[in-house]
Amino acid sequence: MEPQPSVADDGSLRVLLIDSDEEEASQSEASLRQWLGETVRVTRAPSLAQSIRELSDATFDVVVVELMVHDSGGIATLVGVRDAAPTVPIVVYTRELDDATAVRALGMGAQECHHKGDLPADRLGRVLGFAMERQRRLTDLEAARVDAAHRATHDPLTGLANRVLFVDQLDRALALGDRYNRKTGLLFVDLDGFKAINDTMGHAKGDALLRAVSTRLLACVRRSDSVARLGGDEFVVLLPDVTSRRDVWHVKETILESLQTAVSITGDEALIVEASIGSAMSPLDGTTAQDLLAAADSDMYREKYERRRGRMLTPIAGMPAIPSTHENAVVLADSALADSSLADSVSLRREARLRAALAEGEFEVFFQPILDVVADRIVSAEALLRWRDPERGLLSPSGFMVLAEDTGLIVPIGEQVLRDACGAVVSWRRDYGDVSAIGVSVNVAAVQLREHGFVQRVAEILAETGCPADALTLEVTERSAMVDGEIIIETLRALKGLGVRLMVDDFGVGHASLTFLREAPVDGIKIDRRFVSQLLIDQRDQAIVSSMVRLARGLGLDVVAVGVDNTEQSQRLARLQCFAQQGRHFGEALPASEFASLLASHSRTPVTGVRAWRVRRPEALGA
């Protein structure tokens, strides 16, 4: 079935016929009317100049072009028409046409190209149909390409730039700033209490809030600035060509003031949502996109922590202190107010209790031995955080670590763990000569790795405690690099430059194990306990563990098996060439004083005494 020319809303087909020869133009028009009927509306233009005026004054569905006209000839005529109407299909119908000209004409945008002697005028109408259909398909393809490019660089929910586009924009701004000695500002915006909104009101309303916030952010910046959504409730604002931090802070205050007005998400519901905003400015806080993002992110967490700490009220009637306003800062305009406020209040009380525990010194570091089963000796200890709650007893991290990370309290808590662990290993090496080479491992969260100045803080703690850098091992999970991977890899390289050792914890349970091993400057891996637990009953887990050990050995890495619970597992691991092991089989995690007693007994007896000495108390929670 031949394609038929589409028509305008009034049922007519609008054709611009460009031809200086009156007789030939009349024949062409008569042919079009015969083929298409009275619905065709033909406008004649004897010259290129007049055709350009017609195209600027009216809309046409198709253009028929004779290349040789009064004021132009050849491809130049086609180029002039194409420039005046880049999306209108063009049919070249000319008396002078060779193969080379035809190829050039098609390459310059003509949809059909015919010699008048080869195509009788009575067939011109059919050609218009083909030309218009081809142009329509090309237009659809171009629209699809543009849409795909937009989707690849923009957030589908808000329409803002995504991380890929924003980093490119930031790189360009920094390059121009370096070239012309200009400063670039950056704001990292994190909505407070957004998770509570999603949980209590539903994701649809959470999405509506994100769209409304993105509109507010755009209204607070200049046209030359950029706003992007990195994911979740995290936004960033690029401020190129600022003169000082005052400019950056002014935009920050403008955004905070804008968010004080309730955001309408449905007809009868409104929210007031607060934000924690971190700022950074090049070149003072960094000269690369990664450095500037890390600095703004770190400043945001620092502000979130300081604001919450500064808003504490005096405890009343034995209740833990709570902020003077809802820290989640959600105000509802309908009956959802009571339920949401209750959920926020519970969350805030938990956070206040966690902060009080930090202030009161209720967090304690336990240590679990790591053994070399061939040498039969303790070679290291893993520092494991515990919360000695006066009311609930000894709590493992599973009960509070997520809250600590969400609130940013993991940063000061992590510093305490690091300082206590470094101090402990110094005392062990001093007091027990037989374990003078013992080391200590400390887990590091992704939030800490993104913290601006974390590497410097580690260096300061090493210097304060007198701990040798090679006695400290920092354990990171490969999942830590799933967000801001390049920034975290650079942080790990800087840590490695201090001389500390790096281990990949929970190896094998993530999605980027091999890539992480290739990119990160690590010294070893820790095989996750879920593979060890089934080692004796599942051949697949045994094969996986064996492959992990061979991989580590091939890369020159150390390997430690975690979660060893019995003699049979230990022996099977040893046969698989995994000699460094950790788990309840060798001892529970112990307070620092009791672990010191264990080392003292080790200085008098072989490590096998550890297995017989194992103490299992209700409050002694294992790793």
Helices and strands as residue ranges (DSSP letters): E 13-18, H 22-36, G 37-39, E 40-45, H 48-57, E 62-65, H 75-84, E 90-94, H 99-107, E 112-115, G 121-123, H 124-153, H 163-180, E 183-191, H 194-201, H 203-219, E 226-231, E 234-242, H 245-258, E 263-266, E 269-271, E 275-282, H 289-310, H 336-359, E 363-372, E 377-389, E 393-395, G 397-399, H 401-407, H 410-431, G 433-435, E 439-443, H 446-450, H 454-465, G 469-471, E 472-477, G 478-481, H 485-498, E 501-507, H 513-519, E 524-527, H 529-533, H 539-554, E 558-562, H 567-575, E 580-582, E 590-591, H 592-602, H 608-613
